Amino acid sequence: MPKMPPQATPAFWGAVVGAIGLAIVGFNFGGWHTASGTADIASNAADAAVVKALTPICVETFQAKATPEQWASFKAKAGYDRNDIVTKVVTIPGEHSMDYSLASACADALTKSLAKSGQKS
């Protein structure tokens, strides 16, 4: 490896430190992403869009299919227990089980609809 002239050493180390600093600033504050990070962001956005689109269908299906006992159980429970009741009543075609985020969004929407209708939730 050839020797570097002594006057080039500070410039070399300045470039190395500058490149490292630029990478740190770019990834932390500049909005840069790796390919896998971008794929994760896109996947999360797609999942959120699916949940948003399927929530009204889930609510309608629950309202149509739930027995009076299931409604009473839904009203008496809270949180995760409500999600479990939703997953027992509503099935999504082509899925073996309902996604947690969809069940949670559906249970939240059902709770809000109960509050709007003046029923005790």
N, C-alpha and C positions, 0 to 999 in steps of 0.2 A: 504494500500500500504506500503510495507516495506521501511524503511529508507535506504538511500544510504550512504555508508561510506564516510566520508569527503574527503578521498584521491581519490575517484572515480569520484567526481563531475567535476574536470577539464577534465578528459578523456571523460566523457559523453558529456559535452558541446563542446569539441573539435570534437567529432564524429558528433554531430548535425550540427555545423557550417561547417564541412568538407563535409557532405552530401549535404547541401544546396549549398555550393560553387561548388561542383562537378556537381550538376544538372544545375546550372546557366551556367557554362562553357560548359557542354555537349550540352545543347539545343541551346545556342547562337553561339558557335564556333566549337563544335565537330561534327556537322552534325546529331545530334539526332533529331528524329521526333516522334510526337504522331501518333497514328493510323489514326486519321482524317487528320492530316497534310500529311501523306504519301498517303492517298487516294486522297487528293487534287492535290498533285504533279503528281500522276499517271493519274488523270483525265485531267489535263492540258496538259500532254504529249500526251495523246490519242487525244485530241481535235486538238492539233498542227499537229499531223500526218494526221488526216483526212483533215484538211485545205490544207496541203501540197499535199496530193494525189488528192483532188478535184479541186484545182486551175487550172491545165491545162485543165481539162474537162470544167470548167466554162468559161475559155477564149475561147476555141474552140466553145462552144455553143453560146457565145455572138457574136463572129465573124460570125457565120453562121446565126443566127436568127435576129440580129439587123438590123433595117431598116436604110436607109440613114439619116432619121431625128433623129433617136436615136443615131447614130454615131456622127452626128453634135452636138447634145445636150451633148453627153459624152465629146467631145473635148472642148466644150465651158465651161463646168462646172469644178469644182475642189472639192476635198475632199469628204465630206459626200454626196454631190449631185451626184457624180459619183457612189458611192455605191448604192444610190437609183435607178439610172438608171439600174445598173447591176441587182438589185433584181427584177426590172420590166421585164427585158428581159429573164433572166435565171431562170429556176425553177429546183429544185433538186427533183427527184422522191422520193415520200414518205414523203416529208417535206411540211409543210404548207407555210413556209417562209424561205428564206435563212438566215443562221446565219450571224451576223454582221462581224465576223472575216473572213469568207469565202468571203463575198461580198467585203470587204476591200482588201483582198489579190488578188482577181480577178481584181478589179479596178486598183490596183497597177501594176499587170502584164500587163494589157491592156495598161496602160499608158507607161510602158517601151517598149512594142512592137511598139507603135506609135512612140516613140522617136527613136527606132532602124530603123524603116522604113523611117524616115525622115519627117514624117507628123507632123504637128503642133499639140501639145497636149494642 
